[in-house]
Amino acid sequence: MHQNFKDLLHQYKVDVFHTAHDRQSVEEMTSECMTITEEILEDKFHYHFHKLPNADRAEIINMINNYVREAILPPVVEKLVRRQVLVEKRIDALVHLTEQMFELLSQEREAV
């Protein structure tokens, strides 16, 4: 029984490693991340001034907003999405491991 659990844990580690490093998995994950990132960035976020600013201040705020939205936000969102997708895949592998362990335990109980 102990050896079976070791084998299942080893298989889980191998699956997680392949998910993170296998060429096909990385390409699939990258395309999924890019799709999610594009969907997030297409959403328009608006801010509301409580007091109307003067024209100079509004122009500076718009420049900062455009710079952040076009230059800073895309790589940050992409990294966050990549981490989220990787964590979701690891959780799926962990759920699969747990199911296999429960099946093994139920088979062991039936055999006794």
C-alpha positions as CSV (number, residue, x, y, z in Angstrom):
1,M,0.0,0.0,0.0
2,H,2.8,2.4,1.0
3,Q,4.6,1.7,-2.3
4,N,1.3,2.3,-4.3
5,F,1.0,5.7,-2.6
6,K,4.6,6.5,-3.4
7,D,4.0,5.6,-7.1
8,L,0.9,7.8,-7.2
9,L,2.7,10.7,-5.7
10,H,5.6,10.2,-8.1
11,Q,3.2,10.1,-11.0
12,Y,1.6,13.4,-9.8
13,K,5.0,15.1,-9.6
14,V,5.8,13.9,-13.2
15,D,2.4,15.1,-14.5
16,V,2.9,18.5,-12.9
17,F,6.5,18.8,-14.3
18,H,5.3,17.9,-17.8
19,T,2.4,20.4,-17.5
20,A,4.9,23.1,-16.7
21,H,7.8,22.1,-19.1
22,D,6.5,19.9,-21.9
23,R,6.6,21.8,-25.2
24,Q,3.0,21.0,-26.2
25,S,1.7,21.8,-22.8
26,V,3.6,25.1,-22.6
27,E,2.3,26.1,-26.1
28,E,-1.3,25.3,-25.1
29,M,-1.0,27.1,-21.8
30,T,0.6,30.1,-23.6
31,S,-2.3,30.3,-26.1
32,E,-4.8,30.0,-23.3
33,C,-3.1,32.7,-21.3
34,M,-2.9,35.1,-24.3
35,T,-6.7,34.6,-24.9
36,I,-7.6,35.3,-21.3
37,T,-5.2,38.3,-21.2
38,E,-6.7,39.8,-24.3
39,E,-10.2,39.3,-22.9
40,I,-9.2,41.1,-19.7
41,L,-7.5,44.0,-21.5
42,E,-10.5,44.5,-23.8
43,D,-12.6,45.5,-20.8
44,K,-12.7,49.2,-20.5
45,F,-12.2,50.5,-17.0
46,H,-13.2,54.1,-16.3
47,Y,-12.4,56.4,-13.4
48,H,-14.6,59.1,-12.1
49,F,-13.4,62.5,-10.8
50,H,-15.2,63.7,-7.7
51,K,-14.2,67.2,-8.6
52,L,-13.6,68.3,-12.2
53,P,-9.8,68.8,-12.8
54,N,-8.4,71.6,-14.8
55,A,-7.4,70.8,-18.4
56,D,-3.7,70.4,-17.7
57,R,-4.3,68.0,-14.9
58,A,-6.8,66.0,-16.9
59,E,-4.3,65.7,-19.8
60,I,-1.6,64.4,-17.5
61,I,-4.0,61.9,-15.9
62,N,-5.0,60.7,-19.4
63,M,-1.3,60.3,-20.4
64,I,-0.6,58.2,-17.3
65,N,-3.7,56.2,-17.9
66,N,-2.9,55.4,-21.5
67,Y,0.7,54.6,-20.6
68,V,-0.3,52.2,-17.9
69,R,-3.0,50.6,-20.0
70,E,-0.7,50.1,-23.1
71,A,2.8,49.5,-21.6
72,I,2.6,48.3,-18.0
73,L,-0.7,46.5,-17.7
74,P,-0.4,43.8,-20.5
75,P,2.8,42.0,-19.2
76,V,1.6,42.2,-15.6
77,V,-1.8,40.7,-16.5
78,E,-0.1,38.1,-18.7
79,K,2.1,36.9,-15.8
80,L,-0.8,36.8,-13.4
81,V,-2.9,34.8,-15.8
82,R,0.0,32.4,-16.5
83,R,0.3,31.7,-12.8
84,Q,-3.4,31.3,-12.4
85,V,-3.6,28.8,-15.3
86,L,-0.6,26.9,-14.0
87,V,-2.2,26.7,-10.5
88,E,-5.5,25.5,-12.0
89,K,-3.7,22.7,-13.9
90,R,-1.8,21.7,-10.7
91,I,-5.1,21.6,-8.8
92,D,-6.6,19.4,-11.5
93,A,-3.6,17.0,-11.2
94,L,-4.0,17.0,-7.4
95,V,-7.7,16.2,-7.7
96,H,-6.8,13.3,-10.0
97,L,-4.2,12.1,-7.5
98,T,-6.8,12.3,-4.7
99,E,-9.3,10.3,-6.7
100,Q,-6.7,7.6,-7.5
101,M,-5.7,7.4,-3.8
102,F,-9.4,7.0,-2.8
103,E,-9.9,4.3,-5.4
104,L,-6.8,2.5,-4.1
105,L,-8.1,2.7,-0.6
106,S,-11.5,1.4,-1.6
107,Q,-9.9,-1.5,-3.5
108,E,-7.8,-2.3,-0.5
109,R,-10.9,-2.3,1.8
110,E,-12.8,-4.6,-0.6
111,A,-9.9,-7.0,-0.7
112,V,-9.9,-7.3,3.2
